[in-house]
Amino acid sequence: MFKFVFLWTDITVWALAVFCLVYGAAVARSPGLATSWRRVFRDAPAMCSALVIALCMLLTLADSVHYRGRLESAAGATAGSVQYEVQAHSLLDLALSDLIDSRETSYSRPLDYVGLRMDTVSVNGRLVRMAPRLKHGGASLSDPEHQWVSDLVSRGFSGLMLGLVLAVVVALGLFALLARARRAGLVETAASVWRNEGEIPWRAALWTLVVIATLVGTTISLAGGYHVFGTDTTGNDVLYQALKSIRTAFVIGSLSTVATLPLAVVLGIMAGYFRGWIDEVIQYFYTVLSSVPNILLIAACVLMVQVFLDKHPDMFETGVERADVKLFLLCAVLGLTGWAGLCRLLRAETLKLRELDYVQAANAFGVGSSRIMVRHIFPNVAHLMLIVTVLDFSSLILYEAVLSYVGVGVDPSMNSFGGMINLARKEMSLDPVVWWSFAAAFGFMVTLVLAVNLFADGVRDAFDPRARAFRPRLAITRKPAAQK
Amino acid sequence: MFSYLVRRFLYGALILLGVNLLTFFLFFTINTPDDMARLNIGGKHITQDLIDRWKVERGYDKPLYVNDAKKGGERYTDTIFWERSVSLFELRFGRADSESAGDIGPEVARRMWVSVQLALPLFVLQVIASTAFALLLVMFRHTRLDFWGVVACVLMLSISSLFYIIVGQFLFSRLLRVAPISGYVPGWDVVKFLVLPIVLSLVSRLGTEARLYRAMFLEEIGKDYVRTARAKGLTETAVLFRHVLRNALLPIVTSAGSYLPYVFLGSLVFESFFGLPGLGAYVIDAITKQDFAVVRTMVFVGSLLYIATFVLIDVAYTWVDPRVRLG
């Protein structure tokens, strides 16, 4: 009925997800890593943001399965030949197909039932200037002026209830699991979570869950009858754009940081371990790279990528594929231009490590250089890699917006926060002000970046003991777990 | 010190050579001058004649690295690579690629002045504001002020600078009408155009900087000399301002110094949002017009400034901390 389209970023996103699972399994087996990660989740902000990130990750994964539906074979087509749709869609598109199909003609306010602009409509044979009714927003209302508020309230309320029920179900499931693990009664466990006892801040996590569930529930319920965040200039639903932008942000954040790793790790460890001329050459390389102002280097590389893509227009079957290759190459460019910082850090750390006894011992036993680097140095600098990766993640999401504004970001046809902000710039100067695209981009982006930042801080504090001293602490901190 | 500076400058020249090779590879090898010509001329009917003329006008009508038609040294000197590299090192930037734009050199000099007008006050105020805020947090460490201050920092650094600009322009220029939305005039009147971008840029970077400086101060506060100073009976203010601030100056100089190239290069986003004709806006124009000569020049100028900055930072170390000896 359809054929899958394997986009470059899809494959890498899924590969990353699989890697995360494998890594998770490895963490569970290794006591040292498990302790550090447990320390991450002991931090309430990190725990709560992990939930937000997980939700975004689910959206990203759903948006990373692309397919092209099969067309009804046209008359005259030779039998056996199969035609597919011109556009590739993702699973997320399928789930949100209501929002895609409900395209209006132009701007409309959030949750409104009429468009923003006045239009000349004929009512009973007379031409009247009025704001036209929307196709989707409040379409079910027969007498919108009176029904609108009550419809909003009832939809909102049912969504709220749906979310709460969902949250309660998940909470009960969590209590049951915890009760089994602790070998305690269900009620007892729930009470202990409520009193915020124990190592992991389950209470904060549950509150986050309740907030997320009610927000999602309400939004889903309202989106059934309205454009929750309004529509943009061509009538597209803003909520849909914001949800699609999450994938772009996630792909840029994750792929770019991952792309820095091979060069940074291999060269950094080599420079630190071998020293001498190898070190000099590698230092020269990264000094050259880092001495070009970052944004100029990226702009130069992306311009070249654009020329290359313009030269080969026939390489891609669909617009989505083309935009995707551009995104993939943008991540590669960000990775290839951004490895200098991590490389410098790893080199310095390796210089320290190679003098330590265990490396010297391995050397004395006649272990080869490459084996020492892989078995003895790498595991001991891996935490730096992790910290830098998560710290860079959020700045790259922010960077994407700037790059898109400058004109070297993602393809204009691809939804991204940068693109939304770019359009919002003009919309904010219209009269009446079109603020909802901007507000939606702001809300989603800040939530995502804040979550990633808080999570990154948690990871850094857990893996780098020195950083813990800089945590702001109140004189009276949270009561420690009840001591028995 | 002198021999150190000479060595640094020689290494800097070596780095610049590398940058030049890198940019040349990027701009001429990945895509040939023919591709650039085709893109730059645009339109559907591009004849080889047009391309050749475009190349001759800009001096791109030579082989890239090796000219087999010539003999001796000219085999290597009569090439695009040689000519472009030499002219860059002599700071002759030549003409821009696009049809209407003129010579790059005078344009860069003129626009750099505009960028400096925006970025120099910003640079100074940024260091002062971030240090002051961080000191405030450190002074009240382990209190609610510190806690919520850091929370505010994290929140502020999670917001894209574009949001600050758009909201700021909307609020102050459109609703309150206290500052013009954008524009530029030569002379002292420019101040009224600069206030808003400076304030917004200040706020947009305050979160990142203040949090970083706070960590630096806290690192110093844990050291023995601070304990000694307290044991002598100095007040907390004296300890902070006379001892901690001075010693934390070294990392602050490094961190603030890395912004120094941008004092001359300007900010791409802020200049284009506020209509200031600086170097940042120049780069954006070049990118939208796909003017490769300008982008290439700016990459070179950028790294030149960057290398100069790092020599300056090293010199500043000796001034901030007399224990540091360059040698």
Boltz contact constraints between the chains, C-beta under 6 A:
constraints:
  - contact:
      token1: [A, 287]
      token2: [B, 15]
      max_distance: 6.0
  - contact:
      token1: [A, 288]
      token2: [B, 15]
      max_distance: 6.0
  - contact:
      token1: [A, 288]
      token2: [B, 18]
      max_distance: 6.0
  - contact:
      token1: [A, 288]
      token2: [B, 19]
      max_distance: 6.0
  - contact:
      token1: [A, 291]
      token2: [B, 15]
      max_distance: 6.0
  - contact:
      token1: [A, 291]
      token2: [B, 303]
      max_distance: 6.0
  - contact:
      token1: [A, 291]
      token2: [B, 306]
      max_distance: 6.0
  - contact:
      token1: [A, 291]
      token2: [B, 307]
      max_distance: 6.0
  - contact:
      token1: [A, 292]
      token2: [B, 19]
      max_distance: 6.0
  - contact:
      token1: [A, 292]
      token2: [B, 299]
      max_distance: 6.0
  - contact:
      token1: [A, 292]
      token2: [B, 303]
      max_distance: 6.0
  - contact:
      token1: [A, 293]
      token2: [B, 302]
      max_distance: 6.0
  - contact:
      token1: [A, 296]
      token2: [B, 298]
      max_distance: 6.0
  - contact:
      token1: [A, 296]
      token2: [B, 299]
      max_distance: 6.0
  - contact:
      token1: [A, 296]
      token2: [B, 302]
      max_distance: 6.0
  - contact:
      token1: [A, 299]
      token2: [B, 287]
      max_distance: 6.0
  - contact:
      token1: [A, 300]
      token2: [B, 26]
      max_distance: 6.0
  - contact:
      token1: [A, 300]
      token2: [B, 295]
      max_distance: 6.0
  - contact:
      token1: [A, 300]
      token2: [B, 299]
      max_distance: 6.0
  - contact:
      token1: [A, 304]
      token2: [B, 26]
      max_distance: 6.0
  - contact:
      token1: [A, 304]
      token2: [B, 30]
      max_distance: 6.0
  - contact:
      token1: [A, 304]
      token2: [B, 31]
      max_distance: 6.0
  - contact:
      token1: [A, 307]
      token2: [B, 31]
      max_distance: 6.0
  - contact:
      token1: [A, 307]
      token2: [B, 35]
      max_distance: 6.0
  - contact:
      token1: [A, 307]
      token2: [B, 39]
      max_distance: 6.0
  - contact:
      token1: [A, 311]
      token2: [B, 35]
      max_distance: 6.0
  - contact:
      token1: [A, 398]
      token2: [B, 160]
      max_distance: 6.0
  - contact:
      token1: [A, 401]
      token2: [B, 160]
      max_distance: 6.0
  - contact:
      token1: [A, 401]
      token2: [B, 162]
      max_distance: 6.0
  - contact:
      token1: [A, 402]
      token2: [B, 269]
      max_distance: 6.0
  - contact:
      token1: [A, 406]
      token2: [B, 268]
      max_distance: 6.0
  - contact:
      token1: [A, 406]
      token2: [B, 284]
      max_distance: 6.0
  - contact:
      token1: [A, 407]
      token2: [B, 287]
      max_distance: 6.0
  - contact:
      token1: [A, 407]
      token2: [B, 288]
      max_distance: 6.0
  - contact:
      token1: [A, 421]
      token2: [B, 162]
      max_distance: 6.0
  - contact:
      token1: [A, 425]
      token2: [B, 166]
      max_distance: 6.0
  - contact:
      token1: [A, 428]
      token2: [B, 166]
      max_distance: 6.0
  - contact:
      token1: [A, 428]
      token2: [B, 170]
      max_distance: 6.0
  - contact:
      token1: [A, 442]
      token2: [B, 163]
      max_distance: 6.0
  - contact:
      token1: [A, 446]
      token2: [B, 158]
      max_distance: 6.0
  - contact:
      token1: [A, 446]
      token2: [B, 159]
      max_distance: 6.0
  - contact:
      token1: [A, 449]
      token2: [B, 158]
      max_distance: 6.0
  - contact:
      token1: [A, 450]
      token2: [B, 158]
      max_distance: 6.0
  - contact:
      token1: [A, 453]
      token2: [B, 154]
      max_distance: 6.0
  - contact:
      token1: [A, 453]
      token2: [B, 158]
      max_distance: 6.0
  - contact:
      token1: [A, 470]
      token2: [B, 215]
      max_distance: 6.0
  - contact:
      token1: [A, 470]
      token2: [B, 218]
      max_distance: 6.0
  - contact:
      token1: [A, 472]
      token2: [B, 146]
      max_distance: 6.0
  - contact:
      token1: [A, 472]
      token2: [B, 147]
      max_distance: 6.0
  - contact:
      token1: [A, 472]
      token2: [B, 150]
      max_distance: 6.0
  - contact:
      token1: [A, 473]
      token2: [B, 142]
      max_distance: 6.0
  - contact:
      token1: [A, 474]
      token2: [B, 147]
      max_distance: 6.0
  - contact:
      token1: [A, 475]
      token2: [B, 142]
      max_distance: 6.0
